[in-house]
Each structure stands twice: as C-alpha cells, then as structure tokens.
C-alpha cells in the first residue's frame, strides 16, 4: 500500500539537501503521519532529524515548553501554540526547520467543536516563516482528515522551500 506522494516528498528532500537544512516535526492531530511521510523520502536521514507526537497539553508543556495556562484556555489548539511547537521542536532536534501541527481531525461534541481544522507552523532558525489555519472535512473519518492535514503540511513546506 502506497499512501504518500513520493514525488512531493522527494522534492522536499532534494530542496532541503540543496539548502543544507534539516527538519524536525511536532505533531498532535496528525499523530505521527507527517513524520512517517518525511521518513519515506529518498535519503531521509540526510535531512529528517525526527519528531515528536504530543497528543495532550501535558506533553506539549513538558517537551516543547508550551505555556500550560495559555494552552489550557484553548485546549492546546491555536496559532500561538503551533508557532511555539515549531520553534521548540527545531531547537530540541538541532534542526534548522521545525514543522508543527495541532488541531481537531474530527468533531469533538464535548467541546462543541463541529468542524475539523488545525494550525500549521513552520519555523526557520527560531523565526516563524509559515503560520496558518488549515481545514479538514467533518464528514470524513479521523484518518482521512489526518491525511488531509499531512498533505496540506507537505504542500506548505514545499511552497516555502521553493520560494528560497
């Protein structure tokens, strides 16, 4: 089974290698799918430092120094949280780039979350170079939305790399 766009992933690999940059990922709602996609690239070890899957506020605070008071107020889902995660994961893995995502890949009725969305951030040398909200589809399954978020993350990363 081949679920990844290997052309896109290998293009990301070539661009990062050409720029002599590495990347690390911090994921919540995609639960490691971005890390899995990056690991599929040809010569992944030459640019992919690794990543973390942090599914709750406690882990985001402990490993990525997210402010727990602020994170609790938004259930760890905000632009500011993803920005912080991107900067901190790059620092934790000694990478030039950090990619982070946090959000809801399915509706959460107990929190009155009816839509699927996430915040994606990419940091370069501790500066945010991409920060945006991306949308999923509340009628799709959890995995389908995780996949949509992973694809949009790879598209955002590729777009940034092509600009430089």
C-alpha positions in Angstrom: 0.0 0.0 0.0 1.4 3.4 -1.0 -0.4 6.3 0.5 2.2 9.0 0.1 3.0 11.3 -2.8 6.6 10.2 -3.2 7.3 12.8 -5.9 6.4 15.6 -3.5 8.3 14.1 -0.6 11.4 13.5 -2.7 11.2 17.1 -4.0 11.2 18.3 -0.4 14.2 16.0 0.3 16.1 17.4 -2.7 15.4 21.0 -1.7 16.4 20.5 1.9 19.6 18.8 0.9 20.4 21.5 -1.6 19.9 24.1 1.1 21.9 22.0 3.6 19.0 22.2 6.1 17.3 19.6 8.3 13.8 19.5 9.7 12.0 18.1 12.8 8.3 17.7 13.3 6.0 18.2 16.3 2.5 16.7 15.7 -0.7 16.4 17.7 -3.8 15.8 15.5 -1.8 14.0 12.7 -0.4 11.6 15.3 3.0 11.0 13.5 1.7 10.9 9.9 3.9 13.8 8.9 7.0 12.1 10.4 6.0 8.9 8.6 5.7 10.8 5.3 9.1 12.5 5.7 10.8 9.2 6.5 9.6 7.8 3.2 11.9 10.2 1.2 15.0 9.0 -0.6 17.9 9.8 1.7 15.6 10.8 4.5 18.4 10.6 7.1 20.2 13.4 5.3 17.5 16.0 6.2 15.0 14.5 8.6 16.1 14.8 12.3 13.0 13.2 13.8 10.0 14.4 15.7 7.5 14.1 18.5 3.9 13.2 18.7 2.4 15.2 21.6 -1.3 14.4 21.9 -2.1 16.4 25.0 -1.3 19.6 26.9 1.0 18.0 29.5 3.3 16.6 26.8 3.4 19.9 24.9 4.3 21.8 28.0 6.9 19.3 29.2 8.7 18.7 25.9 8.1 21.9 23.9 7.8 24.4 26.7 4.2 25.4 25.7 2.7 27.6 28.4 0.2 25.3 30.2 -2.1 28.2 31.3 -2.5 29.5 27.8 -2.7 26.0 26.3 -5.5 25.0 28.7 -7.5 28.1 27.7 -7.6 26.9 24.1 -7.3 23.1 24.5 -3.8 23.4 23.0 -5.2 24.4 19.6 -4.2 27.8 18.4 -1.8 29.7 16.1 0.4 30.6 19.0 0.6 27.0 20.2 1.6 25.7 16.8 4.1 28.5 16.4 5.7 27.7 19.7 5.8 24.0 18.9 7.5 24.6 15.6 10.3 26.7 17.2 10.8 24.4 20.1 10.9 21.1 18.1 13.6 22.6 15.8 15.6 23.5 18.9 15.1 20.1 20.5 16.3 18.3 17.5 19.1 20.7 16.5 17.3 21.3 13.1 17.2 24.5 11.0 13.5 24.0 10.4 10.6 22.9 12.7 7.2 22.0 11.4 4.3 21.7 13.9 0.6 21.0 13.7 -2.1 21.0 16.4 -5.9 20.8 15.9 -9.0 18.7 15.5 -9.1 15.9 13.0 -12.7 15.1 13.9 -15.5 16.9 15.6 -15.5 16.9 19.4 -19.0 17.2 20.7 -18.0 17.6 24.4 -16.1 20.8 23.4 -18.7 21.9 20.9 -16.1 21.5 18.1 -18.2 20.9 14.9 -15.5 21.5 12.3 -12.2 19.9 11.6 -9.2 22.3 11.5 -5.6 22.6 12.5 -2.9 25.2 12.9 0.2 24.6 10.9 3.5 26.4 11.6 7.0 26.2 10.1 9.9 27.9 11.9 13.3 28.6 10.5 16.1 29.5 12.9 13.5 30.3 15.5 11.5 32.6 13.2 8.0 31.7 12.1 8.0 31.5 8.2 4.6 30.0 7.8 1.7 30.0 10.2 -1.9 29.2 9.1 -5.1 27.5 9.8 -6.0 24.6 7.6 -9.3 22.9 7.2 -10.5 19.3 7.1 -13.9 17.9 6.5 -16.2 17.0 9.4 -17.9 14.4 7.3 -14.7 12.4 6.7 -13.1 9.9 9.1 -10.4 10.7 11.6 -7.7 9.1 9.3 -9.0 10.9 6.2 -8.6 14.3 8.0 -5.2 13.4 9.4 -4.2 12.6 5.8 -5.6 15.9 4.5 -3.7 17.7 7.2 -0.5 15.8 6.4 -0.9 16.7 2.6 -1.5 20.3 3.4 1.5 20.4 5.6 3.7 18.9 2.9 2.3 21.4 0.4 3.1 24.3 2.8 6.6 23.0 3.4 7.2 22.6 -0.3 5.9 26.1 -1.1 8.3 27.6 1.5 11.2 25.7 0.1 10.6 26.6 -3.5 10.5 30.3 -2.5 14.0 30.4 -1.2 
